[in-house]
């Protein structure tokens, strides 16, 4: 089962927008050393939508070799082309990835029946674990609990979902729909702040962007929750609330995440794929300010 803290890794770039594999290796090592449970390449923060299929396959080979079984490795295969999604799924399985993550088809915002056919084809492409990825703010369509339950019931290798919906009740409804017949089905929240509500509802953790920046904070939160150390849970949850301010720094949050990773000491470029706006010096300054804020900035104690 997929359980704990998972990072949808940024994809470091060179000035010519090719992948900086040396910088990526350093970032991956930092994440693993911090104790995360798994890494997703080519999620939304990994800019999956802007890479060629050839680049993705090269990255899969790199990631499988570099991660080398130290944590679970997931590959984002979502695509508007079902053929290419299935081909990357098969390639990832053959290369040795642990699972693929498939975002629902975007642009047209498909009906539930179209989404069902899409995920069914990916699940049938080969024998590899598949996690659904629900991100209606970006895809234009929602994976309903009923659809998720149907897929989970019919395809044993559909083993979980990343639910990036800004309401805890949606994730809770998925759990209620699926868990009675699939106890092994993993439900991960896609918002950093939802770790606690996810776990309280019976979920498994998070697959979220801010874990790129401070993986140690989220790992400590997870370990404290598992151990019943709720004083530490409260402290780390306050830190997460502070980190969430990073999402407000830039127009496209990916550059803020890359900026945070760089400020934390990983020597990567903050470049994101054009035509997106690049990080400015002023924005870097704001990122530094946020990361320097103490937990006491947010307090539940009455004055």
C-alpha positions as CSV (number, residue, x, y, z in Angstrom):
1,X,0.0,0.0,0.0
2,X,1.0,3.6,-0.6
3,X,1.2,5.2,2.8
4,X,2.9,8.3,4.2
5,X,4.6,11.3,2.6
6,X,5.1,11.3,-1.1
7,X,6.8,14.0,-3.2
8,X,5.8,15.1,-6.7
9,X,9.3,16.1,-7.6
10,X,10.1,19.3,-9.4
11,X,12.0,18.7,-12.7
12,X,15.2,20.8,-12.6
13,X,16.0,22.4,-15.9
14,X,19.1,23.9,-17.6
15,X,19.0,27.2,-19.4
16,X,18.1,25.5,-22.7
17,X,15.1,23.8,-20.9
18,X,16.7,20.4,-21.1
19,X,16.5,18.3,-17.9
20,X,19.3,18.9,-15.4
21,X,19.9,15.3,-14.3
22,X,22.8,16.2,-12.0
23,X,20.7,18.7,-10.1
24,X,17.8,16.3,-10.1
25,X,19.9,13.6,-8.5
26,X,20.9,15.9,-5.7
27,X,17.3,16.8,-5.1
28,X,16.1,13.2,-5.1
29,X,18.9,12.3,-2.6
30,X,17.8,15.1,-0.3
31,X,14.2,13.9,-0.3
32,X,15.2,10.3,0.4
33,X,17.6,11.3,3.1
34,X,14.8,13.2,4.8
35,X,12.7,10.0,5.0
36,X,9.9,10.5,2.5
37,X,8.1,7.3,1.4
38,X,8.0,7.8,-2.3
39,X,8.7,10.1,-5.3
40,X,6.5,10.9,-8.3
41,X,8.2,12.2,-11.4
42,X,6.1,14.1,-14.0
43,X,3.3,15.2,-11.7
44,X,1.8,18.7,-12.1
45,X,4.8,20.3,-10.3
46,X,7.0,18.2,-12.5
47,X,5.6,20.0,-15.5
48,X,4.6,16.7,-17.2
49,X,2.5,18.6,-19.8
50,X,5.6,20.3,-21.3
51,X,7.9,17.4,-22.0
52,X,8.2,15.2,-25.1
53,X,7.6,11.4,-24.8
54,X,11.3,10.9,-25.6
55,X,12.3,13.2,-22.7
56,X,9.9,11.4,-20.4
57,X,11.3,8.0,-21.2
58,X,14.9,9.2,-20.6
59,X,13.8,10.6,-17.3
60,X,12.1,7.3,-16.3
61,X,15.3,5.4,-17.0
62,X,17.3,8.0,-14.9
63,X,14.9,7.9,-12.0
64,X,14.7,4.1,-11.8
65,X,18.4,3.9,-11.8
66,X,19.1,6.7,-9.3
67,X,16.3,5.9,-6.9
68,X,17.4,2.3,-7.0
69,X,14.6,0.9,-4.8
70,X,15.4,3.2,-1.9
71,X,11.8,4.5,-1.9
72,X,8.7,3.9,-4.1
73,X,9.0,5.5,-7.5
74,X,5.9,6.6,-9.3
75,X,5.6,8.0,-12.9
76,X,3.0,10.4,-14.1
77,X,1.6,9.2,-17.3
78,X,-1.4,11.5,-17.8
79,X,-1.9,12.7,-21.3
80,X,-4.6,14.0,-23.7
81,X,-3.4,11.1,-26.0
82,X,-4.6,7.8,-24.6
83,X,-2.2,6.0,-26.8
84,X,0.8,7.8,-25.4
85,X,-0.5,7.4,-21.8
86,X,-0.7,3.7,-22.3
87,X,2.7,3.5,-24.0
88,X,4.4,5.4,-21.1
89,X,2.7,3.2,-18.7
90,X,4.1,0.1,-20.4
91,X,7.5,1.7,-20.6
92,X,7.5,2.6,-16.9
93,X,6.6,-0.9,-15.9
94,X,9.3,-2.5,-18.0
95,X,11.9,0.0,-16.7
96,X,11.1,-0.9,-13.1
97,X,8.9,1.8,-11.7
98,X,6.6,0.9,-8.8
99,X,3.5,2.5,-10.1
100,X,2.1,5.1,-12.5
101,X,-0.1,8.0,-11.7
102,X,-2.7,9.0,-14.3
103,X,-4.4,12.4,-14.2
104,X,-7.9,12.4,-15.7
105,X,-8.1,13.6,-19.3
106,X,-8.0,17.4,-19.5
107,X,-9.0,20.2,-21.9
108,X,-12.4,18.8,-22.8
109,X,-13.4,17.7,-19.2
110,X,-14.7,14.2,-20.0
111,X,-17.9,12.6,-18.7
112,X,-17.6,9.9,-16.2
113,X,-18.0,7.2,-18.9
114,X,-15.2,8.7,-21.0
115,X,-13.0,8.9,-17.9
116,X,-13.8,5.3,-17.1
117,X,-12.7,4.2,-20.5
118,X,-9.5,6.2,-20.2
119,X,-8.4,4.8,-16.8
120,X,-9.5,1.3,-17.8
121,X,-7.2,1.4,-20.8
122,X,-4.3,2.5,-18.7
123,X,-4.9,-0.2,-16.1
124,X,-5.1,-2.7,-18.8
125,X,-1.9,-1.6,-20.6
126,X,0.3,-3.8,-18.4
127,X,0.6,-5.3,-14.9
128,X,1.7,-2.3,-12.9
129,X,0.0,-0.5,-10.0
130,X,-2.1,2.6,-11.1
131,X,-3.1,5.5,-8.9
132,X,-5.8,7.8,-10.2
133,X,-5.1,11.5,-10.0
134,X,-8.1,13.8,-9.5
135,X,-7.4,17.6,-10.0
136,X,-10.6,19.1,-11.2
137,X,-9.3,22.7,-11.0
138,X,-6.9,21.8,-13.8
139,X,-8.7,19.1,-15.7
140,X,-12.2,20.6,-15.7
141,X,-13.8,17.4,-14.5
142,X,-14.1,15.6,-11.1
143,X,-13.6,11.9,-10.4
144,X,-16.7,11.2,-8.4
145,X,-16.6,8.7,-5.5
146,X,-18.9,6.5,-7.5
147,X,-16.6,6.4,-10.5
148,X,-13.5,5.8,-8.3
149,X,-15.4,2.9,-6.6
150,X,-16.3,1.4,-10.0
151,X,-12.7,1.5,-11.1
152,X,-11.4,0.1,-7.9
153,X,-13.9,-2.8,-8.0
154,X,-13.2,-3.8,-11.6
155,X,-9.4,-3.3,-11.7
156,X,-7.3,-4.8,-8.9
157,X,-4.2,-2.9,-10.1
158,X,-5.9,0.4,-9.6
159,X,-4.6,0.7,-6.1
160,X,-5.2,4.3,-5.0
161,X,-5.9,7.9,-5.8
162,X,-4.4,11.3,-5.3
163,X,-7.3,13.5,-4.5
164,X,-6.4,17.2,-5.2
165,X,-9.8,18.7,-4.2
166,X,-9.9,21.6,-1.9
167,X,-12.5,20.1,0.4
168,X,-11.8,17.4,2.9
169,X,-15.3,15.9,2.5
170,X,-14.6,14.8,-1.1
171,X,-11.7,12.6,0.1
172,X,-13.8,11.3,3.0
173,X,-16.6,10.3,0.5
174,X,-14.1,8.4,-1.6
175,X,-12.9,6.5,1.4
176,X,-16.5,5.7,2.3
177,X,-17.2,4.5,-1.2
178,X,-14.2,2.3,-1.7
179,X,-12.9,1.0,1.6
180,X,-15.8,-1.4,2.4
181,X,-14.5,-3.7,-0.4
182,X,-10.9,-2.5,-1.0
183,X,-9.1,-2.2,2.3
184,X,-5.8,-2.0,0.3
185,X,-6.9,1.1,-1.7
186,X,-4.7,4.1,-0.8
187,X,-6.2,7.6,-0.6
188,X,-3.6,10.4,-0.7
189,X,-4.6,14.1,-0.4
190,X,-3.1,16.5,-2.9
191,X,-3.1,19.5,-0.6
192,X,-0.3,19.9,1.9
193,X,-2.6,21.2,4.6
194,X,-4.9,18.2,4.5
195,X,-2.6,15.6,6.0
196,X,-4.4,15.5,9.3
197,X,-7.9,15.5,7.9
198,X,-6.9,12.8,5.5
199,X,-5.6,10.6,8.2
200,X,-8.5,11.3,10.6
201,X,-10.8,10.1,7.9
202,X,-8.9,6.9,7.3
203,X,-6.7,8.0,4.5
204,X,-3.0,7.3,3.9
205,X,-1.2,10.6,3.7
206,X,-0.3,13.2,1.1
207,X,1.3,13.5,-2.3
208,X,2.0,17.2,-2.3
209,X,4.3,19.9,-3.6
210,X,5.6,21.6,-0.5
211,X,7.4,18.3,0.5
212,X,9.9,19.4,-2.1
213,X,10.9,22.3,0.0
214,X,10.8,21.0,3.6
215,X,10.5,17.2,3.4
216,X,11.8,16.9,6.9
217,X,8.8,18.9,8.3
218,X,6.3,16.5,6.6
219,X,8.2,13.4,7.6
220,X,8.3,14.6,11.2
221,X,4.5,15.3,11.1
222,X,3.8,11.8,9.7
223,X,6.0,10.1,12.2
224,X,4.5,12.0,15.1
225,X,1.0,11.2,14.0
226,X,1.9,7.5,13.7
227,X,3.4,7.6,17.2
228,X,0.5,9.5,18.8
229,X,2.8,12.5,19.6
230,X,0.3,15.2,19.1
231,X,2.3,18.0,20.6
232,X,4.8,17.5,17.7
233,X,1.9,17.0,15.3
234,X,0.6,20.5,16.3
235,X,4.0,22.1,16.0
236,X,4.6,20.6,12.5
237,X,1.1,21.5,11.4
238,X,1.7,25.1,12.2
239,X,4.9,25.0,10.2
240,X,3.0,23.5,7.2
241,X,0.5,26.4,7.5
242,X,3.4,28.9,7.2
243,X,4.9,27.1,4.2
244,X,1.6,27.3,2.4
245,X,2.3,31.0,1.9
246,X,4.8,30.1,-0.8
247,X,2.0,29.2,-3.1
248,X,0.9,32.8,-3.2
249,X,4.3,34.2,-4.2
250,X,4.2,33.5,-7.9
251,X,1.7,33.4,-10.7
252,X,2.5,29.7,-11.4
253,X,3.3,27.9,-8.1
254,X,5.9,25.6,-9.7
255,X,8.5,28.4,-9.8
256,X,7.9,29.2,-6.1
257,X,8.5,25.5,-5.2
258,X,11.7,25.5,-7.3
259,X,12.8,28.7,-5.6
260,X,12.1,27.2,-2.2
261,X,14.2,24.1,-3.0
262,X,17.1,26.4,-4.1
263,X,16.9,28.6,-1.1
264,X,17.1,25.4,1.0
265,X,20.5,24.7,-0.5
266,X,19.9,22.4,-3.5
267,X,21.9,23.8,-6.4
268,X,19.2,23.8,-9.1
269,X,17.9,26.5,-11.5
270,X,14.5,27.9,-10.7
271,X,13.7,27.9,-14.4
272,X,10.3,26.6,-15.5
273,X,9.2,25.8,-19.1
274,X,8.3,28.8,-21.2
275,X,6.0,30.6,-21.8
276,X,5.5,30.7,-18.0
277,X,6.9,33.7,-16.1
278,X,10.3,33.1,-14.5
279,X,11.0,33.8,-10.8
280,X,12.1,37.4,-10.0
281,X,14.7,38.6,-7.5
282,X,11.8,40.2,-5.5
283,X,10.0,36.9,-5.4
284,X,13.1,35.1,-4.2
285,X,13.4,37.6,-1.4
286,X,9.8,36.9,-0.4
287,X,10.5,33.1,-0.5
288,X,13.4,33.6,1.9
289,X,11.2,35.7,4.2
290,X,8.6,33.0,4.4
291,X,11.0,30.2,5.0
292,X,12.6,32.2,7.8
293,X,9.4,32.7,9.7
294,X,9.2,31.0,13.1
295,X,6.3,28.7,14.1
296,X,5.3,31.3,16.6
297,X,4.0,33.4,13.7
298,X,0.9,31.3,13.9
299,X,-0.3,30.6,17.4
300,X,-3.6,29.2,18.7
301,X,-3.0,30.6,22.2
302,X,-5.2,33.5,23.3
303,X,-3.4,36.7,23.8
